[in-house]
Amino acid sequence: MLAPAGCDSMQSMLELPEEPPAYPSQDSILSDDHHGGTHHCSLVSGRLWYQTFDNQLLVLDVVDGGDIVSLTPFEHGDAGALVDMVIQDQLMYLIADGDALIELDLENQRLPRVRRTIPASALGIRPQHVSIVDGAVWVSGVGGVVRMDERGTAGKVYRGDDPDVVCGKVVSTVEGPVVCSGRRIHRVKDWDYLGSASMLEPLPVISGLTNGFLFVLQSSAGASVGVMGPDLRQISDFAVRGQVRAIRFADSRLWAIGEGEIGSAEVLKDGMLGPTEWIPIKGARDLDMAGPNYLVVGGSFGRSIYRIKADASGTGDTFLAVTREPGRLDAAVDDGRRVLTGSPEGAWIYTIGDDIEIVDLPITRNTVPVDFAPANWGDVRISDDGKSLEIHVDDVDHPWVAPGGGLINTIAVMGRRVWVGHEGGISLIRINGPKDNGERAYFKLPPPPRIEDAGQLRISTGVTHLLPVRVGDEVVWISPFGGIGVAKAVRTRLDGWESP
């Protein structure tokens, strides 16, 4: 977003086109190629394994992990990744991170169909979680909590005194619906403080602890994970290193998904926990029970089926039907044709605009993010606090702020185009000149803005690297948990223009 720009000499200059153009044009941004991303949420229903993967919902066979169908509610770059889901009867609800609630029809469970999409603007919050509480759909995230009615309309926003509060999943308690924010449990209706937890997961009746919960209490170094009673007081726990991504109850056990391992302990009838067992795994985000002795697991590493103990099919503690994907990408270097990227979860070589493959190579170097770039029309720099760009053109500094106000990570300047990698994805800015003014004059239109926003690709975990492609108006982008791909600048018909 731009602050109002004052008049400058270039606004009155124009260069008429040599040949009559078909229509007045503008720059637009296009997702031209995309690989990888994170498997955020796993859910098993009968023989079907529903798995969110970046902007896709995958329907898989729970027995062998085979593909059945994939659904893309939003095209890549139009909305955030699918980060949460829940099923109620013949309906599924998905969350496009920060952007929308999506309702799907599961009358044919193998072929989900989008019924309606409710954007963040209609919800009144930036959604991150969805849950079913006492038969009602609740959506929560940045800005509070809302209850949906049967028509898909959001009700009152509950958020206490902080309009930017970040809320976890809403759950049902004997005190009514509650939600975690930070390390505090709040009753939704009046925001009263009821206890301490960063995450709550209701225990089913078969656990033997009626109205009990699994909980996470997160700190900077690690987390306490365990069981709470109906009064939201801790009964038992164990420690997990680093950040806990999710907690689940499956096969009568608590499963805590950490950064480099999954901790598991049997939940006894009184809420006490049995001995803790550990599964080393990098990049797990979620899991669900696939049947006796088997789990499905998804994350930034990809997805897999896990056999817990040895059985007639083979040895225990074994990952099966593994599909690797470039999810976590911390570093990147390129030679103009290929990009070497990856993290401790694996290294990948991307042939620009083509295929990507996993490789056994160390990543010893990294491309330093660019915070200043000169051009023949001026220069661009990222402010010291990372909250804005300063675009210097015609001897004037023009501030630019990323959509949503997120931090800016890196820039790339290619001719009159400025590419910006930020916390919300990638933005394209065009610096218009005499040729652009001349094209508009041909159609008797006023000149375009000197500095013009040309759109963005929405990528949930942001973009940290922009690598210019040698040929064409393209950049390779890399996201910490959103994969890798190519963004292309194209000239399109001016929005709102109709030929006489």
C-alpha positions in Angstrom: 0.0 0.0 0.0 1.3 3.4 -0.9 1.2 6.8 0.8 -0.3 9.4 -1.6 2.4 10.5 -4.0 2.9 14.1 -4.9 3.0 15.4 -8.5 6.3 14.9 -10.3 7.7 15.7 -13.7 7.2 12.2 -15.1 3.5 12.4 -14.7 3.3 15.0 -17.6 5.8 13.1 -19.9 4.5 10.6 -22.4 5.9 8.5 -25.2 3.2 7.5 -27.7 3.2 3.8 -28.7 4.7 3.0 -32.2 1.8 0.7 -33.0 -1.8 1.1 -31.8 -2.3 -1.2 -28.7 -5.3 -3.4 -28.5 -6.2 -2.2 -25.1 -4.8 -0.2 -22.2 -2.7 -2.6 -20.0 -1.3 -3.0 -16.5 1.1 -5.3 -14.7 -0.3 -8.4 -13.0 1.4 -11.1 -11.0 1.0 -14.8 -11.8 2.0 -18.0 -10.0 3.7 -19.7 -12.9 5.1 -22.8 -11.2 4.9 -24.2 -7.6 6.3 -27.2 -5.8 5.9 -28.4 -2.2 4.5 -26.8 0.9 3.4 -28.2 4.3 0.9 -30.9 5.1 -0.9 -29.1 7.9 -3.9 -31.2 9.0 -4.7 -34.9 8.9 -8.1 -36.5 9.4 -9.2 -40.1 8.9 -12.9 -41.0 8.1 -13.4 -44.7 7.5 -11.1 -45.8 4.7 -10.4 -42.2 3.6 -7.5 -40.1 4.7 -8.2 -36.4 4.3 -4.9 -34.4 4.2 -4.4 -30.7 3.6 -1.3 -29.9 1.6 -0.6 -26.2 1.0 -3.7 -25.0 -0.9 -5.0 -28.5 -1.7 -7.3 -31.0 0.1 -6.0 -34.5 -0.7 -8.3 -37.5 -0.5 -6.1 -40.6 0.1 -6.6 -44.3 0.7 -5.9 -44.9 4.4 -4.6 -48.4 3.7 -1.8 -47.6 1.3 -1.7 -43.8 1.1 -2.7 -43.9 -2.6 -4.2 -40.8 -4.2 -7.9 -40.8 -4.9 -8.6 -37.1 -5.7 -7.4 -33.6 -4.9 -9.4 -30.4 -4.5 -8.2 -26.9 -4.8 -10.7 -24.4 -3.2 -8.4 -21.5 -4.1 -5.8 -21.3 -6.8 -2.2 -21.0 -5.5 -1.5 -17.4 -4.5 -5.1 -16.4 -4.1 -5.4 -17.4 -0.4 -3.4 -18.9 2.5 -2.7 -22.6 3.0 -5.4 -24.9 4.3 -4.4 -25.2 8.0 -7.4 -26.7 9.8 -10.4 -28.9 9.1 -13.3 -30.6 10.8 -16.2 -32.8 9.7 -19.8 -32.5 10.9 -22.2 -35.0 9.5 -22.0 -34.6 5.7 -20.2 -31.3 5.8 -16.5 -30.5 6.1 -15.1 -27.1 7.1 -11.7 -25.9 6.0 -9.6 -22.9 7.0 -7.6 -21.0 4.4 -5.0 -19.4 6.8 -6.0 -15.9 7.6 -8.3 -15.6 4.6 -11.5 -17.7 4.6 -13.8 -20.4 6.0 -14.7 -23.0 3.3 -17.7 -25.3 3.6 -17.6 -28.6 1.6 -20.3 -31.1 0.8 -19.4 -34.7 1.7 -22.4 -36.4 0.3 -19.9 -38.3 -1.8 -17.0 -38.6 0.6 -14.5 -39.5 -2.1 -15.4 -36.3 -4.1 -15.8 -33.3 -1.8 -17.5 -30.3 -3.3 -17.2 -26.7 -2.3 -20.6 -25.3 -1.2 -19.6 -21.8 -0.1 -16.7 -19.7 0.9 -16.9 -17.1 3.7 -14.0 -14.5 3.5 -12.2 -13.0 6.5 -14.0 -9.7 5.8 -17.4 -11.4 6.5 -16.1 -13.3 9.5 -14.6 -10.2 11.2 -11.4 -12.0 12.1 -8.5 -13.6 10.3 -9.3 -17.3 10.7 -6.8 -20.0 11.7 -9.0 -22.7 13.5 -12.4 -24.2 13.1 -14.2 -26.5 15.6 -17.7 -27.9 16.4 -19.0 -27.1 19.8 -22.5 -28.2 20.9 -23.4 -28.6 17.2 -22.3 -25.1 16.2 -19.4 -24.1 14.0 -16.9 -21.8 15.7 -14.1 -20.0 13.9 -11.1 -18.5 15.7 -7.8 -16.8 14.9 -6.3 -13.3 14.8 -8.8 -10.9 16.1 -11.0 -13.2 18.2 -13.7 -15.9 18.0 -17.0 -16.1 16.1 -19.9 -18.5 16.0 -21.5 -19.3 12.6 -25.2 -19.7 12.2 -26.9 -22.2 9.8 -26.9 -19.7 7.0 -23.1 -19.3 7.2 -23.3 -15.8 8.8 -20.8 -14.9 11.5 -22.1 -13.7 14.8 -20.6 -11.4 17.4 -16.8 -11.3 17.6 -15.6 -12.3 21.1 -12.0 -11.1 21.9 -11.9 -9.3 25.3 -10.1 -5.9 25.2 -7.5 -6.7 22.6 -8.6 -6.3 19.0 -5.5 -8.2 17.8 -5.7 -11.1 20.2 -4.6 -14.5 18.7 -6.9 -17.3 19.6 -6.6 -21.1 19.4 -9.4 -23.7 18.8 -12.7 -23.3 20.7 -13.6 -26.3 22.8 -16.6 -27.2 25.0 -16.3 -27.3 28.8 -18.7 -27.4 31.8 -18.2 -23.6 31.9 -19.3 -23.2 28.3 -17.2 -22.6 25.2 -13.6 -21.7 26.0 -10.5 -20.7 24.0 -6.8 -20.5 24.6 -4.9 -17.3 23.9 -1.2 -17.3 24.7 -1.0 -19.3 27.9 -4.4 -18.4 29.2 -7.8 -20.1 29.0 -10.7 -17.7 28.5 -14.4 -18.3 28.7 -15.7 -17.0 25.4 -18.9 -15.3 26.5 -17.2 -12.9 29.1 -13.5 -13.5 28.5 -13.0 -14.5 32.2 -9.7 -16.3 32.9 -10.3 -20.0 33.8 -6.8 -21.5 33.9 -3.5 -21.9 32.0 -3.0 -23.7 28.7 -1.8 -22.8 25.2 -3.8 -25.6 23.5 -6.8 -27.8 24.6 -8.1 -31.0 22.9 -11.2 -32.6 24.3 -10.9 -36.3 25.4 -13.5 -38.7 24.0 -15.7 -40.7 26.3 -13.7 -43.9 25.5 -10.7 -42.3 27.3 -12.5 -42.9 30.6 -12.1 -39.3 31.7 -15.5 -37.6 31.1 -15.2 -34.0 30.0 -11.4 -34.2 30.3 -8.8 -32.6 28.0 -5.4 -33.0 26.6 -3.4 -29.8 27.1 -0.2 -28.0 26.0 1.4 -25.2 28.1 4.0 -23.8 25.8 7.1 -21.8 26.8 10.0 -20.4 24.8 12.2 -23.5 25.4 9.6 -26.3 25.4 6.2 -27.3 26.6 4.4 -29.2 29.3 1.9 -31.7 27.7 -0.6 -33.8 29.6 -4.1 -34.3 30.9 -6.6 -31.9 32.5 -9.8 -32.7 34.3 -13.2 -31.1 33.7 -12.2 -28.3 36.1 -9.3 -27.4 33.7 -6.7 -28.3 36.4 -3.7 -30.5 35.5 -3.7 -34.2 36.4 -0.5 -35.4 34.8 2.1 -34.2 32.2 5.5 -34.7 30.5 7.9 -32.3 28.9 8.5 -31.9 25.2 11.4 -29.9 23.7 10.7 -27.0 21.5 7.4 -26.0 20.1 4.5 -28.5 20.1 2.6 -28.3 16.8 -0.5 -30.4 17.8 -1.9 -32.9 20.3 -4.1 -35.8 19.5 -5.8 -38.8 21.3 -5.5 -42.0 19.4 -5.2 -45.7 20.3 -5.9 -44.8 24.0 -2.7 -42.6 24.0 -1.8 -39.0 24.0 0.4 -38.0 21.0 2.3 -34.7 21.2 3.9 -33.6 17.9 7.1 -31.6 18.6 9.7 -30.1 16.3 11.9 -33.1 16.0 10.0 -35.9 17.7 6.6 -37.2 18.7 6.0 -38.0 22.3 3.4 -40.6 23.3 1.9 -41.9 26.5 -1.0 -44.1 27.4 -3.9 -42.2 29.0 -5.1 -44.2 32.0 -8.7 -44.1 33.3 -7.9 -41.6 36.1 -6.2 -39.2 33.7 -2.7 -40.3 34.8 -0.2 -41.0 32.0 1.8 -44.2 31.4 5.5 -44.2 30.4 6.5 -41.8 27.6 7.7 -43.2 24.3 9.4 -41.1 21.6 9.4 -41.3 17.8 12.2 -39.3 16.1 10.7 -37.5 13.1 11.6 -34.1 11.6 8.8 -31.9 10.4 5.6 -33.6 11.6 2.6 -31.3 12.0 -0.4 -33.6 12.6 -1.6 -37.2 12.8 -4.7 -39.4 13.1 -5.5 -43.0 13.8 -5.6 -45.0 10.6 -6.8 -48.2 12.3 -5.4 -50.5 15.0 -1.7 -50.1 15.3 -1.4 -47.5 12.4 -1.2 -43.7 12.2 -1.2 -41.3 9.3 1.3 -38.5 9.7 1.7 -35.2 7.8 4.0 -32.2 8.0 6.7 -30.2 6.2 8.6 -33.4 5.5 5.6 -34.8 3.4 3.2 -37.5 4.5 3.4 -41.1 5.6 1.7 -44.1 7.3 3.3 -45.2 10.6 3.1 -48.8 12.0 3.4 -48.5 15.8 4.2 -52.1 16.8 5.3 -55.2 14.9 2.4 -57.2 13.4 1.9 -59.7 10.7 2.7 -57.1 8.0 6.1 -56.2 9.4 8.2 -54.6 12.0 7.1 -51.9 14.4 8.2 -48.2 14.6 8.2 -48.1 10.7 7.1 -45.4 8.3 5.3 -46.7 5.2 4.0 -45.2 1.9 6.3 -42.1 2.5 5.8 -39.2 0.1 8.5 -36.5 0.5 7.8 -32.9 -0.4 9.9 -29.7 -0.1 8.1 -28.1 2.9 10.7 -26.5 5.1 13.2 -24.5 3.1 15.6 -22.4 5.2 18.4 -21.6 2.6 18.8 -21.3 -1.1 21.5 -20.8 -3.7 21.2 -20.7 -7.5 23.3 -20.8 -10.7 20.6 -19.1 -12.9 19.2 -22.5 -14.1 18.8 -24.5 -10.9 18.2 -23.8 -7.2 19.7 -25.8 -4.3 17.4 -25.3 -1.4 16.4 -27.1 1.8 16.8 -27.5 5.6 17.7 -30.2 8.1 14.7 -32.0 6.8 16.3 -32.5 3.4 17.9 -30.9 0.4 16.3 -30.3 -3.0 17.4 -29.2 -6.5 14.8 -27.2 -8.4 15.2 -26.9 -12.2 13.6 -23.5 -12.7 10.2 -23.8 -14.2 10.4 -27.6 -14.3 10.9 -30.4 -11.8 12.2 -30.7 -8.3 14.0 -33.7 -6.8 15.4 -34.6 -3.4 19.2 -34.9 -3.3 21.9 -36.0 -0.8 23.8 -32.7 -0.8 24.9 -30.4 2.0 23.7 -26.8 1.9 26.7 -24.8 3.1 25.8 -21.4 1.6 22.7 -19.2 1.6 21.7 -16.2 -0.6 21.7 -13.1 1.6 18.3 -11.2 1.5 18.5 -8.0 -0.5 17.6 -4.8 1.4 18.8 -2.2 -1.1 18.6 -2.1 -4.9 19.5 0.7 -7.3 17.8 1.2 -10.7 18.0 3.7 -13.6 14.8 5.4 -12.3 15.9 5.6 -8.6 16.4 3.0 -5.8 14.5 0.9 -3.3 15.5 0.1 0.3 13.9 -1.8 3.2 13.5 0.4 6.3 15.6 -0.5 9.4 12.6 -1.9 11.2 11.5 -4.0 8.2 8.0 -2.5 8.3 8.1 -0.6 5.0 9.9 0.1 1.8 11.3 3.5 0.8 11.0 3.9 -3.0 13.1 6.8 -4.2 12.0 8.1 -7.5 12.1 11.6 -9.0 14.0 12.8 -6.0 11.1 11.9 -3.6 11.0 9.0 -1.1 7.6 7.2 -1.2 6.8 4.7 1.6 5.2 1.4 0.8 3.7 -1.0 3.3 3.1 -4.7 2.7 -0.5 -6.0 2.6 -1.6 -6.7 6.2 1.4 -4.7 7.5 3.7 -7.7 7.8 7.5 -7.4 7.8 9.4 -7.2 4.6 12.2 -9.8 4.1 13.8 -9.1 0.7 13.5 -7.3 -2.6 14.5 -7.7 -6.3 14.5 -5.0 -8.9 14.2 -5.9 -12.6 13.8 -2.9 -14.9 10.7 -1.0 -13.9 9.5 -3.8 -11.7 10.1 -4.2 -7.9 9.4 -7.7 -6.4 8.9 -7.7 -2.6 9.1 -10.8 -0.4 7.2 -10.3 2.9 5.4 -12.2 5.6 2.2 -12.4 3.6 3.8 -13.6 0.3 5.1 -11.7 -2.7 4.1 -8.3 -4.1 4.8 -6.7 -7.4 5.2 -3.0 -7.9 5.6 -1.2 -11.2 7.4 2.1 -11.7 5.5 3.6 -14.6 7.2 5.9 -17.2 6.6 7.8 -20.4 5.6 4.7 -22.4 2.9 3.8 -19.9 1.6 7.4 -20.0 1.6 7.3 -23.8 -0.4 4.1 -23.9 -3.1 5.6 -21.6 -3.1 8.8 -23.6 -3.8 6.8 -26.8 -7.1 5.7 -25.1 -7.8 9.2 -23.7 -7.2 8.0 -20.2 -5.3 9.8 -17.4 -1.7 8.6 -16.8 -1.2 5.7 -14.4 0.3 6.2 -10.9 4.1 6.7 -11.0 4.3 3.9 -8.5 1.6 1.2 -9.0 0.7 -1.8 -6.9 0.4 -4.8 -9.3 -0.9 -7.4 -6.9 0.4 -10.1 -4.7 0.6 -13.9 -4.3 -0.6 -14.9 -0.9 1.7 -17.4 0.7 1.0 -18.2 4.4 4.5 -18.4 5.8 5.8 -15.6 3.7 8.7 -15.4 1.3 12.4 -15.1 2.4 14.2 -15.4 -0.9 13.7 -13.9 -4.4 16.1 -15.1 -7.1 15.7 -13.2 -10.5 15.5 -15.5 -13.5 17.9 -14.6 -16.3 15.4 -14.6 -19.1 11.9 -13.2 -18.9 10.0 -11.1 -16.2 10.2 -13.8 -13.5 11.6 -14.5 -10.1 12.0 -17.7 -8.1 10.5 -17.4 -4.7 11.3 -19.6 -1.6 9.0 -19.8 1.5 10.0 -21.2 4.9 7.1 -23.7 4.9 5.3 -22.9 1.6 7.5 -24.5 -1.0 9.2 -23.0 -4.0 8.1 -21.7 -7.3 8.1 -19.0 -10.0 6.2 -15.7 -10.0 5.8 -14.1 -13.4 4.9 -10.5 -14.3 2.4 -10.2 -17.2 0.7 -7.4 -19.0 -3.1 -7.7 -18.8 -6.1 -5.6 -19.8 -6.6 -2.6 -17.5 -9.1 -3.4 -14.8 -12.5 -1.9 -15.5 -11.7 -0.9 -19.1 -14.3 -1.7 -21.7 -13.7 -1.0 -25.4 -16.0 1.7 -26.8 
